């Protein structure tokens, strides 16, 4: 059973790699750059959100520490 599942997983990964490669080769350079830029933008937005949440967490921890004292 494990061998069958592993074989299916390997076949799926191979199919995913082929379909990803085929999509990449069918896109123009401009389209690939646009998609990459959009991905970078999303990552930067997420990083900004994480930073804001970290600051809020730090402030909350300081407040809790003061209340405990």
C-alpha positions as CSV (number, residue, x, y, z in Angstrom):
1,X,0.0,0.0,0.0
2,X,2.8,2.4,0.9
3,X,4.6,1.7,-2.4
4,X,1.4,2.5,-4.3
5,X,0.9,5.8,-2.4
6,X,4.6,6.7,-2.9
7,X,4.3,6.0,-6.6
8,X,1.2,8.1,-7.0
9,X,2.9,10.9,-5.1
10,X,5.9,10.8,-7.4
11,X,3.7,10.8,-10.5
12,X,1.7,13.7,-9.1
13,X,4.9,15.7,-8.4
14,X,6.2,14.9,-11.9
15,X,2.9,16.0,-13.5
16,X,2.9,19.2,-11.4
17,X,6.5,20.0,-12.5
18,X,5.6,19.4,-16.2
19,X,2.5,21.5,-16.0
20,X,4.4,24.3,-14.2
21,X,7.2,24.2,-16.8
22,X,4.7,24.2,-19.7
23,X,2.9,27.2,-18.2
24,X,6.2,29.0,-17.8
25,X,7.4,28.4,-21.3
26,X,4.0,29.4,-22.8
27,X,4.1,32.8,-21.0
28,X,5.9,35.7,-22.6
29,X,8.8,37.4,-20.8
30,X,6.6,40.4,-20.0
31,X,3.9,38.2,-18.5
32,X,6.4,36.3,-16.4
33,X,7.9,39.6,-15.1
34,X,4.4,40.9,-14.3
35,X,3.5,37.7,-12.4
36,X,6.8,37.8,-10.5
37,X,6.3,41.5,-9.6
38,X,2.8,40.7,-8.3
39,X,4.2,37.9,-6.1
40,X,6.9,40.2,-4.8
41,X,4.3,42.8,-4.0
42,X,2.2,40.3,-2.1
43,X,5.3,39.1,-0.1
44,X,6.2,42.7,0.8
45,X,2.6,43.4,1.9
46,X,2.7,40.3,4.1
47,X,6.1,41.3,5.5
48,X,4.6,44.7,6.5
49,X,1.7,43.0,8.1
50,X,3.9,40.7,10.1
51,X,6.1,43.6,11.2
52,X,3.0,45.5,12.4
53,X,1.7,42.5,14.3
54,X,5.1,42.0,15.9
55,X,5.1,45.6,17.1
56,X,1.6,45.2,18.5
57,X,2.7,42.0,20.3
58,X,5.7,43.7,21.7
59,X,3.6,46.5,23.1
60,X,1.0,44.1,24.5
61,X,3.8,42.1,26.3
62,X,5.2,45.4,27.7
63,X,1.8,46.3,29.0
64,X,1.3,42.9,30.6
65,X,4.7,43.0,32.2
66,X,3.9,46.4,33.7
67,X,0.6,45.2,35.0
68,X,2.2,42.1,36.6
69,X,4.7,44.4,38.4
